[in-house]
Amino acid sequence: MSINYNPHNKSHFLLLQDYFPAVANWLKLRSYICMSARQLVLRQRAELLRALCCGGSSEGLESVLDLLLSWGMLFWEDYQNVRVPGRALCANTRVLLDLVYTKGDETCQLLLAAFKQVLPEAQRAGLSFGNCRTADLENTRDDTKELHGTAIQTLQTDRPGLVRRLKDHIEGALEVLLHTGSFTPSDCDEVQLLVYTPSQQARRLLDQVRSKGEPAAKVLLQYFQQTEDHPSPFNQEAPPKECLSYQKKLRSTVSAQSHFLSTYGGTSSLSLEDIYTEGQLELAQGGSEAQPQTGALGLEDVVGLVGTLNQEADTVLVSGEAGSGKSTLLQRLHLLWARGAALHDFFLLFPFSCRRLSSEQRELSLRELLFLHCCWPDGDQDRIFQFILDHPHLILFTFDGLDEFMQSFSDSEQRHCCPTQCAPVPTLLFNLLQGSLMKGVRKVVTSRPEAVGPTLKRYLRKEVLLKGFSPGGIDCFVRKYLRDPTVATRVLESLRNNTALLGLCHIPVFCWIVSKCYKELLGCGEGEGSPQTITDVYLMILQHFFQRRASQRNTMGIGWVQEHQDTALHLGQLAMEGLGASCYVFTGTELQKCGVTEEDICMGFLIRSEDLSSSTNCKHYEFLHITMQCFFAALYIVLNNNLDRSTIPKLFQPQDRQQQPGFHRVCLGHCLTQQEGALKEANTAAETPNLQITATFVSGLLSQRHRSLLLLSCPGPTLDRKSKQVVMCLSKGMQKHFKSIPRPVEGEKKSMHAMPGFVWLIKCIHEMQDSRIARDTMAKLEVEHLKLTYCNIGPVECTALAYVLQHLRNPVGLQLDYNYVGDVGVEQLLPCLHVCHSVYLRHNNISDEGIRKLIEKGIQCERFQKIALFNNKLTDACTECFAHLLKTKQNFLSLRLGNNNITAAGAGQLAEGLRFNRSLQFLGLWGNKIGDKGAEAIANALKDSQTLVWLRCMFHGSLVDNGVGSAGACALAPLIKNSTLEELWLTKNCITRTGVECLILALEGNTSVKAVWLRGNELSPEEVEEMTQREPRLTF
């Protein structure tokens, strides 16, 4: 078939896309290249709109506006017309696109440049930004700066940089402006509203300063000048020549170490620059509903001021589950510092591996630790080290993998504060982190959460959680790894059709396995044959590596595990011994002892440990990833026919091994000598997570779905015995949790507050993929409320929870507050929604798309009556779904949507649903932006309600155009007068005496209302006292 291809004919292009997608993509890109910037903005309008609005946060739009203002492409009036508070984000973005389009090609070119600079990699995919060059942007900035000379104009031209600097110094700037009379207390309060992120507060401050005129602008610029004049000793004196030379050598060393992906890259030499994809970073503290949304954290925020809890401490903890990307994040920070692209406040950066430090048997001084383990100076060591001692605030230490350090820390650790005195490495490390040694040096430590105890947590400056990839991050990583757009699209489509596997891919190491094994993934089809569990994924990578070697000789048959059983047992014994001794790096002698051959090494599961190999002149090896070591240990437990029968029960025993120093001799006695097995009790905290991962793999390998695969390698009766042992262990573990459930207080529901160990057992049951086990387990759980807050619940855990909880006999309230469920996790929970009468998902990074799927399912579930979604990423786009829910379910009782991004338009949608609902008792809209119009719409919809008993509407907003004022209060008055409402919250609004008078009149005719909360409104102390006397139910 031949056609004359016409690029402007849509049917031609679709036909080409079906048959030759790579060619279609190339033609599309080629057509974009030929377009002007104005044409690009018009052609990509929908994509640009989606890119700025997809997360529900206005940060992207405001960052673009900052750049356009600074480049002189927007007038101040343009800015005000675009950024209208209370108007939906997508509407503001459309106004910007329309405005820029009318301004011509040059402005469109700079708009695309701004998008390219602001958008994360995942959101830039598929967009064309034309031919705007960095040099052109620099010329634009320089030209703009030459034209503007007043203080106000300087604030505009330097706006992006000022926002970055201001967000960590809001209080200092406000204090100066208040002291000079430039600001009033009311101005300060407006800037510091809780609904604003630090960046938004910085922009509101700049906007306020502009409105105050030139004097206020000069005060702010003088404040910046003063902070620049006294930043640090480093800026006041040039470093010695030897230090500059050492910095250059250290940068070169760190750059070389960071160039290739250090984790699970193996021998494929993955360039970090080419493959790095940002993970989701979040501050660890949550809990209080008074806390604002902090927004997404960037890499430099890890060591920045954002989220600091203890100003006196120097140590920042980055915690995350195994495989979440902690080592890669540190490696990225190292590379950016080495290239001078980030961390400009730090003159020297010293990276340490806790694996390598664990193998250091010598006593060292701090000086030896720095120079031996990081970079040896060529010049005057004394002078360089003295510079480090004299300038601690210019130094950054990073310690990767604290959970792999062989010794845990306690307050009984020897205190050590002399930098020149030798001490054991654990003593040096603890005193560095605690602050006794090198106080003032910033330290960043990575670890799994369970391995950091309360002793060390007392000395933390802050804790940052790394929560793996976002959905956009998965897309970005797969496309970067596979490179072929057609293959990447097929893999992503396969993931979207398998939500369980998609949930697993939020963990970067799983995403890497899926990308590497794309042929196996695409070959297994959909349904039961496709990977569903963590064990399935690791069997897929096992088959991939074995297949790669087998293809050089012949193809593998169905008995591929049996064909490579010797390799699996050799590597499994090595992995098992390593876990027993908290050892993750192995010498050639240790490999020989376990029978590991050169052919086994060539399989690719072991990689050279370059750091230790180069420093000891002896080859050292480690597994591709710690989870891979756990998987091989599990394989050894399952395939070894001579295994001690007590191994599996000891592996699953309750995690109180601190009282059982002989555990490893019992559990691993078949492969460890007594000397190797006699470990320190302090090691157990670090070992427990690895043993739990191993137990999870053992559960999966002994599931019925893998029985036929393993039968050729292990007798059926042996597999049955081990499988029964696992089931018995899981049953006993669950029973222990069930027996610990306290009796309910009179008048309250019976509740179980689950611990992380409970979640681990649930994951093990899911790995076995046996509904009978899940059903038998849930038959013994008799609670009305299951609380799983702060349990590190992500999409993977949601899959396991839904698999098990769907078998509950009685309905339950499921509380998952302060986790990282996300949209994919919400979708994974749907199978168990029919047994949930309440779902609490506060602070879980859920967007409108996730809620849409939840509501679609919830409408079909008769028992589903309550939902709490405080502090997520909800916008007006989801309110139509809630309105449909309220119209449809006339038994729905509670809807709590506090601290999201719902405006007056969304409140109007909710009102449509409330008008037809006759059952709702609790409505929470705290911390949104609905204003007077939204309050009036809600009030009109509820005026005839005979069920509502609690309404919380602490609508935060500015005095001018976003707060609930007296008009809103007057609109709510009939609601008080005619309904069964018991509590009304109107805290922190803009209500004046007029509005309160309306409320008092309404209260005169109602005896059911117990309290109306009015703290933080526009009332004088005298008015508050007078009105309290007139109506005691008013709470000020």
N, C-alpha and C positions, 0 to 999 in steps of 0.2 A: 504494500500500500504506500502511495506517495501523495503528499499534500504540499502545496505551496504555503509554507508557514508564515503567518501574519502575526507579529507580536502584539498587535492591538486587538486581535480577535480572541475573545475570552475562551470560546469553545476550543480553539486551536491550542491555547496554553493549557487548558485542563486536560485535553487529550495527551499532550506531550508530558504533562506531569504524571499521568497514570502509567505511561509506558517507559518514559525516560526521566525519572525524577531528578537525577543529578544534572542532566542537560537543562531541565526546566529551571532548576535553582540557579545554574550558571547564567542562563539567559535573563532571569529576573534581576540578578546582581548586575549584569552588564547593562540592562536597561536603566537601572538606578544610577549607574556611573555616568551615563550620558545626560542625566537630568540636572536642572538648576536646583539650587537650595530651595527655592520657592515651590517648585514642582515636587521635590522630595517631601516637604512638609505636608503638601496637599495629598500626595499619593499615600503617605504613611500616617495620615491623621489618626486613624483608628488604633494603629499600633503604638503611636506616641502617647495617645490618651490612656491606653491600657497600661503602658509601662509606668506612667506616673501614678496611676490610681489603683493598681492591682493590690497593693499592700494595705490600702485604707489609711495610710499615714500621709499627712500633708508635707512631710519633710522634703521629699523629692521636688515637689512644686516650688516650695519656698527657697530651696537651694538654687533652682534654676532662676527664679526671680532675683535672688541676690546677685548672681553673675550678670544677668542682663542689666540690672541697675548699675553695677560697678563698671560695665563696659559702655554705659551711656546709651544703650539701645532702648531703654524705657524711661519715660518721665515719671516723676513721683505720682502724678495723677493717673498714669497708666497702671502703676503698681496698686494704687488704691482701688481702681476699677476691677482689677483681676482678683486681688485678695479680699474678698468680701466675707467677713465672719458670718457664720450661720448658713452660708450657701454651700451646697454640696461640693466636695472636692472635684468631682468630674465636671461640674458646671464651671468652676473657677478655671480648670485646665482648658476647657473649650474656649472660654473667653480669651485666655492667653494665646491659644493657637490662632484664633480669629484675628486678634490684634496684631500679632507678629506677621501674619500673612499679608495684612494690609500695608505694612510698613516696607515691604519690598524684599529683594533678594538678599541684601547684606544682613539685614536683621534675621532673616530665616537661617542664613548660614551660621550666625552666632547662636541662634536658638539650638540648632543641631549640635554645635560644639558644646553648649551648656549641657544638653542631654547626655552627650558622650562622657562628659566629665563627672556628672552627678550619678548616673544610673550604675548600679552594680552590674558585674559581668553577666549574670543570669538574665537580667532584664534587657541588656543590650543585644542579645542574640536575635538575629534576623533583621535588625535595623541597619539602614545605611545612613551614614552621616556626611556624605559628600566629601569634598576635598579641602575642608578647613584645616589649616596647618597650625601647629603650636606657635610658630613664629608670628603668624598673622594675629593670633590672640594676644601675644605679648605686645605687639605694636599697638593694638587697640587699647590695651591697658595703659601703655605709656602715653598715647595721645590723649586719653581721657584724663589722666592725672595732670597733664600740662594745662588742660583747659580749666580745671577746677581749682580754686584757691581758698575758698572759705572753709570754715570748720565743718559746716553742714555738708558741703560738697565732698570734703575729705571722708566723712563718715559714709557717704554713698559710694565713692570710688573704691574704698577699702572694705566695703561691707562684708564680703565672704570671709576675709581674714579676721575681721573684728568679731564676727559671730563665733568663729572657732575659739578665739581667745576669751571672749566674754562669758561663754557658757560655763567656764570653771571659776569665774570671778564675779558672778552676779551680785553677791552680797557686798563685796568690796566696792564695786562701782556705785551701787545704790546708796551705800553709806556716805560716799563722797558727795553724790548729787543731793542727798538729803541735808548733809551738813552745810553745803553752800547755798541752800535755799532753792536750788534748781528744781527739786522734786518735793512734793508733799507726801505724807505717809500714805495717802490714798493712791498716789501714783505708784509707790513702791508695791502696795498690795496688788494693784492691777497687773504689774509685771510678774509677780510671784504667785499667780494663781496656780493651784495644784494641778489643774488639767494640762498645764503647759510643760513640755519637755524642756531640758536646759537650753537647747538650741532655740526653741520658740520663745523662751523667756529673754534670751539675748536679742532676738529680733524685735520683740515688743519693747524692750528697753531702748533700742536704737530708734524705733518709731516714735516713742514718747519724747526722747531727746530732740528729735527733729521738730516735733510740734512745739517744743518749748523755745526754740530759736537758737541763734548763734551763741549766746552766753553759755547755755547748757552744753552745747556741742563742744565748746572750748574746754569746759570743765572735764568732760569725759576724755577728750584727747590728752589733756594734761595728766589725767589718772593713768592712761596707758603709757605716757612718757615716763612717769615716775616708776612704774613697774618694770619698764625696760632699763631704767638707769641703775636698778639694784636687783638684777635677776639672780646672779650667782657669782661666786669668786672666779669661775672660769671665764666669764665675759669681761672681767675687769683686768685680767692679766693673761697674756699669751702663754700657752703651755710651752714647756721647754722643748728644744729641738728633738731631744731623745724621745720624748713622749709622742711627738707628732710622727716620728719614724715608727715607733711601736704601734701607734694607732693604725698606720698604713699597713703594717705587716699583719696586725690582728684582723683588720678588715679583709685582707686578702685571704687569710686562713679561714675565717668564718664564711666568706663567700664560697670558697672551694668546697667546704664541708656541707654547705646548704644548697649547692647548685642542683644536685639530683635528689629526688625523693628518697628519704632515708628509711621510711617504713613501707613494707610490703611492695617495694619497687623491684626487689630481687635483682636479677641481672639484666633487666630490661632497660635500665638507665633512663628512667622517666625524669624529664626536666621539671623541676618544681615550678618554674615560671610558666611552662606550658600546661601543667595539670592542676595547679592549685585552684581550689574553689572555696569560697568563704563559707564557714559554718555559722550556725546561729549562736550568738553570744548573748548572755543575759546575766544580770546581777543576781546573786543567790538569794538575797533577802527579799521577802514579799510580805505576806501576812496581813498587813494593815490595809484596810480599805481607804485609809487616808493618803496612801502613797500614790503619787502620779505615775503614769506610764513613762518609763524612761526611754522608750524607743529602742531601736536596734543599736547595739554597741559595735564600734569598729575595732580594728586590731590595736590601734594606739590607745584606745580607751582602757585596754587591759592595764597599762601602766600609768594612765592619766588619773585625774582627780575625780572623775565621775564614779559615784558609788562608794566613795571612801567612808568607812565606818570608824576606823581607828587612826587618827592622824599621827599618832606617835609610833605606829608600827610601820615596818618597811616591806613586809612580805605579802605578795599577792598570790592567791591560790587559783589556778585554773583547773577546775574539776570536770570530769566527764567519764562516761562509761568506756569500757574497753572498745577501741576501734572508732571512737567519736572524733578523732583528728587532733588530739592534744599535741602530739609530737610534731605533726605537720604544721600546726599553728605556730609553735615556737620556731620551727625551722624557717617559716615565712618571715617572722619577726627578725630573725637573725640575718636573713638575706637582705631585707629592706634596710636594716641598719648598716650592713656591710657596703651597700651601694649608696648610702647617704640619702635614701629615699624616705626614711622615717626615723623616729626616735632621736630627733636632733638634739634633745636635751642631754643625751648620754654620750660622753666622749669615748668611753671604753665599754665594751660588752663582753662578758666572759660566759660562754655556754658550757654547762656540765651535763653529763649523762649519769644518772644515778646507778644505772647498770654498771658502768665503768667504775664509778666510785666504790661500789660494793666489792669489787675485786681488788681494791687497793688495800694491801695488808700493812704497808709501812705507816709509821707516824710521820706526819707532815706539818710544816708550818703553813700559814695562810699564803705566804709568798710562794712556797713550793707548790702548793695546790693550784694557784693561778697560773704559774709559768709552766709547770709540768703538764697539767691537764688541758691547758688552753693554747697558749702560744709563748714560746721561749723568746725573750728579747735579744736583739743583736747588740744593743748598746749598754749603757750604764743601768744595770738592774736596780741598784740602790736608789737612783734618782727617780726612776719610773715607779717603783713601789712606793716611794715617799709621796709622789704626786697622787697616787691612788689613796693613800692614807689621809692626805691633806684635803682631798676633794671627793669625799664619799658620795655626794649628791650627783656627781657626774658619772657614776659607775653603775652598771646594771649586771646582776648575776642572774642566770637562768638555770634551773635544775629540772631536767625532764625525767618523769617517771619515778616520783617519790614512792609510789606504791610498790616499785620493784626494788627498793632499797632493802637490804637484808635485815635491818634493825629498825624497830619502831622507837619512838621517842617518848620520854617521860620526864617529869620534873626532877627526877632523881639523877638526870644526866649531869655529868660534871660541867661546872661553869668554866668557861674559857674565854678570856677577853684580850689576850696578848697576841697580836698578829705575827710575831716573830717566834713564838714558842711552839714547839712541835706537840702534836696531839693526835689521837686516832681520828680517822676521817669522820666517823659518826659524830664524834664530839665537835669537830669543826663545823660540820653541816648543821647540827642542831643549834649551836650557838650563833651561827650566821642567820638562820631563820628566826631565831628567838630575839635577836638583836643585841646580845651581849658582845658579839664580835662584829666589827665594822658597822656600827650603828650609822644610819643615814644612807647606806647603799641600798638601792631598790633591788628586791629579789622577786623573781617570778618562778613559781613552782607548779608543775603539772602533776596530777594524781587522779586516781579513781576516788570517788567520794568516800567509800567505806574505809579507805586506808588512812585517812587523816582524822585522828582522834581529837577529843576536846583539849588535850594538853597543848597541841600545836595550834589549834584553831584560836586559842586565846591571843596568839601573837600575830594574827592576820590583819593586814590593812583592809582588805576586802576579799571576797570570793566571787569569781566569775564562773558561770556554768557554760560549758560548751555542749550544745545540744544537737550536734550533727547537722546534716543538710536540710534546708528547706526544700519544698517541691521544686522551686526554681533552681536550687543548687544541684539537685539530682539531675535535672535536665542538662544543666551546664557541664557537670562532671562527665556525664556519659558522652556528650558531644565532643568534649575536649579529648577524652581518652580514645574514642573510636575514630574520630576525625572524618571518616566517611559519612557524610550526612544521611545517605540512604540507609546504611546499616544502623546508625544511631537512632533514626526515626523509627525503624522497625523494633529495636530494643525498647525504646520508650513506650511505643504502642503496646508491646507485650507486657510491660510493667503496669500500664494503666488498666489492662485487662485482668491483672492479678494483683489485687490491692494488698494482699498479705505480703507479697514479695516487694511491692512498692513501699510498704511500711518498713520492711527490713532495710531498704536502700537509704533510709534516712541516716543510717549509721554508715559513715564513709567506707569502712573496710568491707562491708557487705556490698556497697555500690561498686567498689573496685572489683570484687569477685564476679559480680553479675556482668560488668563490662568486659572483663577478661575472658569470661566463659560465654560470650554472646552466641557462639555457634551451638554450644550445648543447650543454651536457653531457648533459642529459636527452634532447635530441633525437637524439643520435648513437647511442643504444642501447649494447649491450654487444658484446664481441668485438673484432675487428680495427678496427672503425670508431671505437671509443672511444680517447681519448688514452692513449698508452703511454709517451711520451718527453717530455723537457723541450721539445723543438721543437714537438711536438703541442700542448702547453699554450699556448705563445706564439702559435702560429698561431690558436688558439682565441680568444685575447684580441684578436689583430689583426682577425679576422673580426667579433668583437663590436663593436669600435669602428667599423669600416667599415659594418657593418650598421646601427648606431645612426644614422649620418649618412644612409645610403641610404634608410632607412625613411621619412625625411621627403620623399623624392622617389618612389622605387619600390623594389621588392625586388631583392636581388642575385641574380645567376645563378651558374652554376658557375664562370664566369671572374671571380670577384670580385677576385682578385689583379691581373688585367690591367686591370680597371676602375679600380683605384686605384694603378696602377703608378707614375704620376708622383709621387704623394705618398710612396710607399715609397722611390723613388729620391732624392727631395729630403731626406727625413728620414734616409735611409741615408747619404747623403754627409755630412750634418751630423754624424751619429754617428761615422762613420769618421774624419773630420777631428778630432773631439774626442778619440777614443781615441789618435790619432797624436800629439796635443799634450798628453795628460793633462788635457784640458779637459772639464768636465762642466757648465759654465754658459756660455750663449751670449748674445751681444748681438744686437740687431735687425739690425745690419750683417752679422754672421756668418750669420744666417738668410737674408738677401737674397742673399748671395754663393752660397749653396747652392741658391737657387731656392725656398726655403720660403715659401709664401704664407700669407695669413690663413686660407684654407680648410684648408690643411694643419695649421695650429695648432689650428683648431677641432675637428679629429679627436679631440683629447684626449690624444695621446701626449706632448705638451710641456705643461709647466705653468709658470706665472710663478714666478720665484725672488724671493719677496717681500723678503728681507733685502737683496739687492743692488739690487733695483729701487728700494727706498725710500731707500737711502743714496746712490745715484748719479744719481737723477732720470732714469734710463734703463731701459727694459724689459729684463729678463734672463729667459732661459728655461732650463729643464733638462728632461731626460726624466723620466718618471714614476718610474723606478728605473734604477739603473746596468745591470741585466740587460736592461732594455728598450733602452737605448742599444746594448748589445752585439748584441742581436737585429737591430736595424735596420742595424747595420754589416754583419752577416752577410747580410741581405737584399740589401744593396747589392753585396756581393761576388758573390752568386749571380745577381742580375738584371741587372747591368751588363754589356752585351755588349762594351764597350770596355775591359774590365779588363785590366790588365797581367798577363801569364801567370805572372809570378813571385810574384804576391801570395799565392796559396794556399800554395805551398811555404814562403815566408817566414813565413806565419802559423803554420805547424806546426813550424817548425824548433826544434831543441833550445834550451832556455832558457838560453843563454849570451850574451844580448844585451849584457851589460856590455862584452864585447870587440868589439861591433859597433855603434858609435855611429851608423853610417849606415843601420841597419836600416830606419828609418821612411822614409827617402828612397827605398829600394828597394821596400819593401812598399807604401807609401802614396803613391808618387811621382805617381801618376795624379791624385791629388786634393789634394796639398799642394805649396805652393811650397817652394823650397829653404830659405828662411828659417824657415818654419813647421816643416819637417821636421827641422831641425838641433836636436835635443833634447840636454839634458845626459845623460851616461851614468848619473847617479845616479837618473834617473827610471825606469829600466827595471824595477826591483824592484816598483814599484807598478803598472806597466802590464801585466806578465806575466799576472796573474790575469784581467784584462779581455780580453786577447787570447786566452787559453785558453777563456774563456766564448764569445767570438766564434767561435773555431774549432769548438767543440762545436755551436753553432747551424748553422754552415756544413755540418758533417757531416750533421746532421739534415735540413736543407733539401734536400740533394742525395741523400737516400735515395729508393729506388724508390717508397715509399708516397706521396711528395709530387710525383712526376714529372708526373702528369697535371694537377695544380694549377698547376704552373709552366710547362708547355709552351706555354701561350698567351702567356706573357710573355717567354720565352727560348727560342731555337732548340734543338731536340733535340741536335744535335751539340755545341753549346756546353755544355749540361748534362752530356752524357756525358764531355766532356773534363775538366770541373771535377771531376766525380765520380771519374774515374780518378786525377786529381791527389791528391784526398783519400785514396783507398785507398792510393796509393803512399806518401804521407806517413805514414800510420798504420803501414804495413808497415815503413818505415825506422825510425820511432820505436821500434817494438817490438823490432826487431832490435838497436838500440843497447842497449836494456835487457837483452836476452838475452845479448849479447856481454859485458856487464859482470858476469855471474854468475861468481863465483870457483870454482875447482876445490875439491871437498870435501876436508876433512882426512880422512886415512885412518881408516876406521872410522865416519865420520859420513855422513849423507845429503846429497846435493846439494841446496843450499838457495838460494833467491833472496829477498833482502830488498828488496821493492818500495818505490819512492819515490812521492811524490805525483804526479809526472809520469806514472808508469805507470798510476795510477788514472785520470788525465785521459784518456789514450789509450783505456783500456777504455771509458770513458763515451762517447767519440766513436764507437767501434765500435758500441756499443749504440744510439746515436742513428741510425746508418745502417740498423739493423734488417735486416741481411743476414747470415744464418747462414753463408753461404759465406765471407765475410770473417772471421768469428769462428773458423770451422773452420780456415781456412788459417793464421791467426795462432797458434792454440793447437797446431797441428801442429809448430811450431818450438820450443815450450817443453818442455824436458826437465829437469824438476826433481822431487824427491820431497817438497819442503817449500816452500810459498809463504808468506812472512811479510809481513803487512800491518799491523803494530802501529803505533799512533800516526799513522794516515794519514787521520784525519777521515772514517772510513767510517760513513755513515749508511744509512738505508733506500734512498735514491736510488742510492748507490754499490753497495749489495748487489744491487739489481736488475740493474745493468750487469755486475757480477762474475759473477753466476749465468748471465746470458745468454751470456757469453764462455767461462767456465771449464767449462761443461757439455760443451764440445767437446774437452776434454783427452783425450789418448789413454791416458795412464797415471794411476793413482790418485795423489793428492797429499795432503799434510797442509796444511790451510788455517788459518793463524794470524791471527786478527783481534782480538787482545787490545788493550784500552785504546782502543776506539773508541766509537761510540754507535749500535750496531746496533739494539738494542731489539727488541720483539716483532715489529713489522712487518718489520724488516730480516731477522730470522730466517726469517720466512715467505717473503721474497723470495729467500733463499739455497737454498731447498729444491730447485729444479730442478738444482742442481749437486752435491747431496749424494751422488749415486751415484758420483761420481768422487773423493770425499774419504774417505781411510782414517782421518783425524783431523781434528777441528774444535776449535779453541781460541778460546773466546769470553769470556775473563776481562774483568771490569770493562766490561760493555756494557749495563747497565740492563735486563737481561732478566728477565721475571717467569715465574711458573708457566705462564701461558697460552702464551707463546712456546715454552717447552721442551716442552709437551705436543705441539705441532704438529711440532717437530723430532724428537721420539722416534717419533711415529707414522710419519714418513717414514723415519727412520733404521733402524727395524726391517725395512723392506723393502729396504734397501741392503746387499748382501752385504759390500762392502768397508769399511763404516763400523765402526771398531773402538775409537776413542778419542774422549773428549770432556773438555774442561776448562772449568769454569764458575765459577771463583773470583770472589768479590766481585760477585755479581749480586743479584737480589731474590727468591731462591728460598725457598720455605717447605715445610712438610710436605706441602702440597697436591700438589707435583710428585713426591714420592718414590714414589708408587704407579706413576707412569709409568716411573721408573727401575727399579723392581722388575720390572715387566713386560718391560722391555728386557733385564735380566739373565737372566730366565727364558727368554726367547725366543731371544736371540743367544748361542750357545755358542762364538762366536769373539771376543766382546768382551773387550778387554784392559785398558782404563784408564778409570776414572771419578773425576774430581776435582771436588769440590763445596765447596771451602774457603770460609770467611768468608761464609756465607749465613745463613739463619734457620731452620735445621733443628734440631728438638728431639728429645727421646727418642721421641716418637710417630713422627716421620719416620724415625728410625734403625730403629725396629721394622719399618716398611714396607720399608726397604732390606734389612733382614736376611732378609725373606721371599724377596726376589729372590736374594740372595747364597747362600741355602741350596741353591738349585737350579742355581747357575752353576758351571761347571767350567773356566772359561777366564780369569777376571779375575786380572790380575797386579798392578795398581796401584789403590789406593783412597785418596783424599784427602778428609778431613773436617775439615781445619784450621779453627779459628775458628767452629765452630758451638756449639750449646747442647744437646748430647745427654745430658750427665750420666752418672751411673753406670748407670742403667737402659739408656740407649742403648748404652753401651760393652758391657754384658753381652749385649744382643741381637746386636750385631755380632760379638762374640767367639764366641757360641754358633753363629752361622750359619757362621762361617769355621773352626771348629775342625777340620773334616775337609778343608779346602782344601789341594790339592797344587800349586796354581799361584801363589798370592799371594806376591810377593817384596817388596812395599813397602806399608806402611800408615802413613799420617800422620794422627794424631788429637790434635792440639794443642787439645784441647777447653777453651776458656776458660770460666770460670764463677766464681761466688762460692763461698766456703767452705761456706756454709750449705746451699744448695739447688740449685746448678747445675753444680758442678764434677765432674770425674771424680776420685774419691777412691780409697782403698785397695780398696774393694769392686770398683770397675771394673778396677783393676789386677789383682786376683786373678782376675777373670773372664777377663782377657786372657791370663793365664799359660798355660792349656792351648793357646791358639792358638800361642804360642811353642814349646811343647813338641812339638806334633804336626805342625806345618806346615812348608812350604818358605820361610817368611818370611825375608827378609834384613834388613829395616829396620823398626823400630817407633818412631814418634815420639809421645811423651807429654809434650811440653814444656808448661810453664805450666799445671799442674793442681794438684790438692790431695792428691797421693799422699804418704803417710807411710811410715815404716819398714816397717810391716806389709805394705803393698802391694809395696814393693821386694823384700822377702824372698821373696814369692811369685814375682816375676819371676826372681830369682836361682836359685831352685830349678828353675824351668822351663828356664832357660838351661843348666843342668847336663846336660840330656839332649838338647841341640840344638847341632849344629855349623854349621848353615847361617846362623843369625842373625849378622850382622856388627856391628850397633849397635842399642842401645835408648836413645833420647834422653829424658832426664829432667830437663832444666834447668827451674828455676823451680817446683819442688815444695816440699812442706812438710818439708824435711830440714835438720838442723843441719850446719854445716861439718864437724864430727867424723864425723857419719854418712856424709856424702858421701865423705870420705877413706877411711873404713873399707870402704865398699861398693865403691869404685873398686878398692881392692886385692884384694878378694874376687872381683870380676868386672870385668875391664878393658873388656868390651864395653858397660858402662853408661857413658853420656856425660852428665855433670852440668854 
